[in-house]
Amino acid sequence: MRRTKKKTLTEGEKILDRVKRVGMIILGVSENRNWIELLYEGDLAHAKRIELPGASQILVEEIPHKTTVYEHPRTMIYLDGPCDIEICREGNQIVVRGQKVEPAA
């Protein structure tokens, strides 16, 4: 199993949201607005949508995933099991990072 190193916030970062047990991420652009939709693992009928102001660039960092599907105007990222996701703003960039949830022993 590969573990990612938990990054600490730098001075210019602002946390926009933290969501637990995400199974899929959808990155989308409609008109001049970007958005992120997080679908919960095992319950894809429920989602959390995060509207992003302006035309921000979205970066996804080191999240364990199975498949990425690009279908204009969105990109769907299917994760390799449930992950805890953190979304931060760094200037005009939005950074999405996460860690796989360890199964209960």
VENWOFEN-V195837 format. One record per pair of residues at least 4 apart in sequence whose C-alpha atoms are under 8 Angstrom apart, sorted by the first residue. I is the first residue (numbers start at 1). J is the second residue. D is the distance in Angstrom with one decimal. If there is no record, write none. Layout:
i->I j->J d->D
i->I j->J d->D
//
This chain:
i->3 j->99 d->7.6
i->3 j->100 d->8.0
i->4 j->62 d->7.0
i->4 j->99 d->6.7
i->6 j->99 d->8.0
i->9 j->13 d->5.9
i->9 j->14 d->7.8
i->12 j->90 d->5.9
i->12 j->91 d->7.0
i->13 j->88 d->6.3
i->13 j->89 d->5.5
i->13 j->90 d->4.8
i->13 j->91 d->7.4
i->14 j->88 d->5.4
i->14 j->89 d->5.1
i->14 j->90 d->6.8
i->15 j->86 d->7.4
i->15 j->87 d->6.0
i->15 j->88 d->4.3
i->15 j->89 d->6.4
i->16 j->86 d->7.8
i->16 j->87 d->5.5
i->16 j->88 d->5.2
i->16 j->89 d->6.7
i->17 j->86 d->6.0
i->17 j->87 d->5.3
i->17 j->88 d->7.2
i->18 j->84 d->7.4
i->18 j->85 d->5.7
i->18 j->86 d->4.5
i->18 j->87 d->6.3
i->19 j->84 d->5.8
i->19 j->85 d->5.2
i->19 j->86 d->6.6
i->20 j->40 d->8.0
i->20 j->82 d->8.0
i->20 j->83 d->6.5
i->20 j->84 d->4.3
i->20 j->85 d->6.3
i->21 j->40 d->5.9
i->21 j->41 d->5.8
i->21 j->82 d->4.6
i->21 j->83 d->4.9
i->21 j->84 d->5.3
i->21 j->85 d->7.8
i->21 j->101 d->7.0
i->22 j->38 d->6.3
i->22 j->39 d->5.7
i->22 j->40 d->4.3
i->22 j->41 d->5.2
i->22 j->79 d->7.8
i->22 j->82 d->5.2
i->22 j->83 d->5.1
i->22 j->84 d->6.2
i->22 j->85 d->6.9
i->23 j->38 d->7.6
i->23 j->39 d->5.8
i->23 j->40 d->5.1
i->23 j->41 d->3.9
i->23 j->42 d->7.2
i->23 j->44 d->7.8
i->23 j->78 d->6.5
i->23 j->79 d->5.4
i->23 j->80 d->7.6
i->23 j->81 d->6.2
i->23 j->82 d->5.1
i->23 j->83 d->6.7
i->24 j->38 d->6.0
i->24 j->39 d->5.1
i->24 j->40 d->6.9
i->24 j->41 d->7.2
i->24 j->76 d->7.1
i->24 j->77 d->5.6
i->24 j->78 d->4.6
i->24 j->79 d->5.5
i->25 j->36 d->7.1
i->25 j->37 d->5.9
i->25 j->38 d->4.8
i->25 j->39 d->6.4
i->25 j->76 d->5.8
i->25 j->77 d->5.1
i->25 j->78 d->6.7
i->25 j->79 d->7.7
i->26 j->36 d->5.7
i->26 j->37 d->5.0
i->26 j->38 d->6.4
i->26 j->74 d->6.6
i->26 j->75 d->5.6
i->26 j->76 d->4.5
i->26 j->77 d->6.3
i->27 j->34 d->7.6
i->27 j->35 d->6.1
i->27 j->36 d->4.8
i->27 j->37 d->6.6
i->27 j->58 d->8.0
i->27 j->74 d->5.4
i->27 j->75 d->5.1
i->27 j->76 d->6.5
i->28 j->34 d->5.7
i->28 j->35 d->5.3
i->28 j->36 d->6.3
i->28 j->73 d->5.8
i->28 j->74 d->4.2
i->28 j->75 d->6.4
i->29 j->33 d->5.8
i->29 j->34 d->4.4
i->29 j->35 d->6.3
i->29 j->73 d->5.7
i->29 j->74 d->6.5
i->30 j->34 d->6.4
i->30 j->73 d->7.0
i->32 j->54 d->6.5
i->32 j->55 d->5.9
i->33 j->51 d->7.6
i->33 j->52 d->6.6
i->33 j->53 d->6.5
i->33 j->54 d->5.6
i->33 j->55 d->5.7
i->34 j->51 d->6.6
i->34 j->52 d->5.3
i->34 j->53 d->7.2
i->34 j->54 d->7.2
i->34 j->55 d->6.2
i->34 j->56 d->6.7
i->35 j->49 d->7.1
i->35 j->50 d->5.7
i->35 j->51 d->4.6
i->35 j->52 d->5.3
i->36 j->49 d->5.8
i->36 j->50 d->5.2
i->36 j->51 d->6.6
i->36 j->52 d->7.7
i->37 j->47 d->6.5
i->37 j->48 d->5.6
i->37 j->49 d->4.3
i->37 j->50 d->6.2
i->38 j->47 d->5.5
i->38 j->48 d->5.2
i->38 j->49 d->6.4
i->39 j->43 d->7.4
i->39 j->44 d->5.5
i->39 j->45 d->7.6
i->39 j->46 d->6.2
i->39 j->47 d->4.4
i->39 j->48 d->6.6
i->40 j->44 d->5.7
i->40 j->46 d->6.5
i->40 j->47 d->6.3
i->40 j->82 d->7.8
i->41 j->81 d->7.2
i->41 j->82 d->5.5
i->52 j->56 d->7.2
i->56 j->92 d->5.4
i->56 j->93 d->5.5
i->56 j->94 d->6.5
i->57 j->92 d->6.7
i->57 j->93 d->4.8
i->57 j->94 d->6.0
i->58 j->93 d->5.9
i->58 j->94 d->4.7
i->58 j->95 d->6.0
i->58 j->96 d->7.4
i->59 j->93 d->7.1
i->59 j->94 d->6.1
i->59 j->95 d->4.8
i->59 j->96 d->6.1
i->60 j->95 d->5.9
i->60 j->96 d->4.7
i->60 j->97 d->6.0
i->61 j->95 d->7.1
i->61 j->96 d->6.1
i->61 j->97 d->5.0
i->61 j->98 d->7.6
i->62 j->97 d->6.5
i->62 j->98 d->7.2
i->63 j->79 d->7.5
i->63 j->83 d->8.0
i->63 j->97 d->6.1
i->63 j->98 d->5.3
i->63 j->99 d->6.4
i->63 j->100 d->7.7
i->64 j->79 d->6.0
i->64 j->80 d->5.6
i->64 j->99 d->7.5
i->64 j->100 d->6.9
i->65 j->77 d->6.9
i->65 j->78 d->5.8
i->65 j->79 d->3.9
i->65 j->80 d->4.5
i->65 j->81 d->7.9
i->66 j->77 d->7.8
i->66 j->78 d->5.7
i->66 j->79 d->5.5
i->66 j->80 d->5.2
i->67 j->77 d->6.0
i->67 j->78 d->5.3
i->67 j->79 d->7.2
i->68 j->75 d->7.1
i->68 j->76 d->5.7
i->68 j->77 d->4.5
i->68 j->78 d->6.3
i->69 j->75 d->5.7
i->69 j->76 d->5.1
i->69 j->77 d->6.5
i->70 j->74 d->6.3
i->70 j->75 d->4.4
i->70 j->76 d->6.3
i->71 j->75 d->6.0
i->71 j->76 d->7.8
i->79 j->83 d->7.4
i->80 j->100 d->7.8
i->81 j->100 d->6.8
i->81 j->101 d->7.6
i->82 j->100 d->5.9
i->82 j->101 d->5.7
i->83 j->98 d->6.1
i->83 j->99 d->5.3
i->83 j->100 d->4.2
i->83 j->101 d->5.1
i->84 j->98 d->5.4
i->84 j->99 d->5.5
i->84 j->100 d->6.4
i->84 j->101 d->6.4
i->85 j->96 d->7.0
i->85 j->97 d->5.8
i->85 j->98 d->4.3
i->85 j->99 d->6.8
i->86 j->96 d->5.9
i->86 j->97 d->5.5
i->86 j->98 d->5.9
i->87 j->94 d->6.9
i->87 j->95 d->5.7
i->87 j->96 d->4.6
i->87 j->97 d->6.6
i->88 j->94 d->5.7
i->88 j->95 d->5.2
i->88 j->96 d->6.6
i->89 j->93 d->5.8
i->89 j->94 d->4.6
i->89 j->95 d->6.2
i->90 j->94 d->6.2
i->90 j->95 d->7.1
//
